[in-house]
Amino acid sequence: MKKNKIALQILAFGLIAFTFIACDEDYATLESDVINNDIATNFDILSEKHNIITYTKALNPNDKPVQTNGLGLSTLGLYDDVYGRTTASFVTQLSASSYDPDFGDGTIIDSVVVTIPFFSTSTGFDDDGNVTYEVDSILPKDDTYKSIKLRIFENNYFIRDFDPFGDVNESQAYYSNKTGSSAAESLSAALEGEELILIPDFQTSYGNGATNNEISITDDVYVLEEADDEDDEDTDPQVTERIAPGIRVKLDPTFWQNKIIDKEGDAVLSNQNNFLNYFKGLYFKAEAINNEGSFLILDASSSNANITIYYKKLTSATDDGTDTDTSSYVLNFGPNRINFYDNNFTTPIDSGEPTTGDSKIYLKGGEGSIAGIKLFNGEDLDDAPELNTFENFKNEFVVTDEDGKFVSSKRLVNEANLVFYVDRNQLDMANEVSDNEPNRLYLYDMDNKTPLIDYFLDATNTSLPSFSKFSHLGILERDESNDDKGVKYKLRITEHINNLLVRDSTNVELGLAVSLSVNLENSTLGLTQKKVQNSNDFTVPIGSILTPRGTILHGNSSEDETKRVYLEIYYTEPN
């Protein structure tokens, strides 16, 4: 009995070990998950390449700006790459933490503080046991970041919820070039109302000063301390709060005294609608310092992103004087926010040729460009002129009935990949640094504005955007021996191809775009595509709008034939 038990344990262990080996082989080789030539003689493992058509679809501020409201995140700062410079700014409405406030008697503002946290990750503890951080979503990624100049204005343009020129209850769209329903409706003149004064050298023990409106970008926390007790010289001020890294600047209180405190009891502070009509929001504008800067991706919807008015009010009169109490009034960002982009491109982006395709594919986030992809449209069919390319491909893989419906398979598709090579010559001539190259591209159904079926079936890490969906949307392959410069992207579309063959899906045009985070494109989370002004034929993924990164890829008619984009298919075929 004991021997049988031991034998069973050995057998179980062997099966588990074999399973891990098989999984490792599956990851390493393409043929491991199908019947291959080494273990069966009745099947052949084959592969073939198919030409496809790829072309650039450009956005531009003159006739095709992209919709930039309702993105969730806000962008601010400057970014330089192979295409030139992009400068980002944003406008936001403000909503009060409470309406019809009672500020009290003898109210005097102590300070007004603007706080917008950076995306950051806690990295450990310092010698005193305090949490340390590493900032994220600031470009270009570096050990130190270039400062930006920040100017804040009162916005005088009323941001609408609904489009008065659209269908009933159609949401208002605002665009990257500071226009509304049409290019004729410009927001520019109204955005820069009264400029708010930033108080210089605002900091406690640590943090960023605001001298000359300069915003330093660091991993440092803000350490807030209680007021210094002048009567006790031996006691150090006590730390009251430690705030994670971000933008934290102090504003001159005069504007806020007139705009908010003095309006106590007025109808403009009685409810949100009145307040939004009265105070239309703030415009955050970034400028370069010594012709340099950084690009910040900010979560302005965070509860920690706000404007806080700290004030003192009278509480009672005593023989010794008058007692005061301290309080605060918070204005949160939102509900509506709009990002704007100002591009100074040294490498212009023009739309390509959708019929024959392009030699180069220009991809650029923000108000840049995406690409269109047509599968099975680039092959020579002189030997079968009565068939279009897709029908010819389908007939090689499946048997169909008179109505074109699937009956049986001639070949089994094991894996299908789109392979895009980076145009190193173009990037190297522009001295593009490898850190600027986007790690991720997003492939999607352009006709239906949704991810492909492979996106939903890819269960790889979904908590870390850099490593999510990497089986389908392969991470940029880099050359470690050449400063980690990009080589190629491989995007797996096996199930999309099987849908075309077996499930009679439509051979739709695909879209390709750079992506800030492929997790943003999950259509189950809500609307993930935004409009393009004056265009009904395509939209742009949110992840592409939010990132300034760009790259140049070889197209289907590249002069370097070895680097032309192609579709590779691995399949099993009976002998």
Secondary structure, 3 states (H helix, E strand, C coil): CHHHHHHHHHHHHHHHHHHHHHHHHHHHCCCCCCCCCCCCCCEEEEEEEECCEEEEEECECCCECEECECCCCEEEEEEEECCEEEEEEEEEEEEECCCCCCCCEEEEEEEEEEEEECEEEEEEECCCCCEEEEEECEECCCCCCCCEEEEEEECCCCCCCECCCCCCCCECCCECCCECCCCCCECHHHHCCCECCECCCCCCCCCCCCHHHEECCCCCCEEEECCCCCCCCCCCCCEEEEECCEEEEEECCHHHHHHCHHHCCCHHHCCHHHHHHHCCCEEEEEECECCECCEEEECCCCCCCEEEEEEEEEEEEECCEEEEEEEEEEEEEEEEEEEEEEEEECCCCCCCCCCCCCCEEEEECCCCEEEEEECCCCCCCCCCCCCCHHHHHHHHHEEECCCCCEEEECCEEEEEEEEEEECHHHHHHCCCCHHHCCCCEEEEECCCCEECHHHHHCCCCCCCHHHCCCCCECCCEEEHHHCCEEEEEEEECHHHHHHHHHCCCCCCCEEEEECCCHHHHCHHHCCCEECECCCCCCCEEHHHHCCCCEEEEECCCCCCHHHCCEEEEEEEEEC
